[in-house]
Structure formats: structure tokens, C-alpha cells
Amino acid sequence: MTKLLLSLHVLAAIIAIGPVTVAASMFPAVARRSGVGERLHLLHRICRVYGVVGVAVPVFGLATANSLGVLGDAWLLTSMALTAAAALILGLLIIPGQTRALAGQTVTRLGMVTGVFNLLWATVTVLMIVRPGSTTGA
């Protein structure tokens, strides 16, 4: 069961978080270059839809951690906190900033906020791979 949960967790991360990070990263540059248009609306929709689908990542992650008996480990608690921070940044700063940009408002710092969002996900990914105390020998 653990292998199935871990597989679902990794697949959810790739399928959901990957498109959000790419679309969110592209949005500021496309907005500056092209202004409001079909591509910008598409990038915004990708961020919204895949952001919601991304809820599956921590759900499967917690189920996997429970199965492995590591729910109280510091690396996992740190990953959970960083994941929550990334979700808050997406929901409270990035998506509303994109909405304002689509309404024709000038949006400052959206690229910077998106960079922080991506850095949080990169850190979580490294923690998931390295896992202090891992028995993988890595």
C-alpha cells in the first residue's frame, strides 16, 4: 500500500504542481510582452485549475507518511509548513495578482512572488529526496 500511495503522491506532484510552477512563471513575462490576451487567460486558468488539483499532493503525502510512520519527523513537518506557505502564496498573492493583471491593472512584484513560490516547491522537492535519516543511502 505504501508504494501505491507514494506513487500517487509523486504523480500528483508532477501532474499538478509542475504545470502551476511553469504557468505562474510564464505569466509575468507574457503579461509584459503581450498584454492581456488569450495566452494570459490560459496561463491564469492553468494556475487556478491545477492549483486546486494540487490539493491531492499533500493528501497523498500525508497518507504515505502515515504508512511509513514518519508523521512526526522534522523533515516532513518542515515540508508540510513549506507546502502550506506555497499554497497561501498561490491562493492569496499569485492568483489574485494574475486576476488584477487580466483586468488591466499594473501588477508589481508578481514575478518575485512567483519566484518565491517556485523556490518553496524546489525546497520541498529536495527535502522529499534527501529526507534526513533516510535509509536510501543518499
Secondary structure by P-SEA (a helix, b strand, c coil): caaaaaaaaaaaaaacaaaaaaaaaaaaaaaacccccaaaaaaaaaaaaaaaaaaaaaaaaaaaaaaacccccaaaaaaaaaaaaaaaaaaccaaaaaaaaaacccccaaaaaaaaaaaaaaaaaaaaaacccccccc
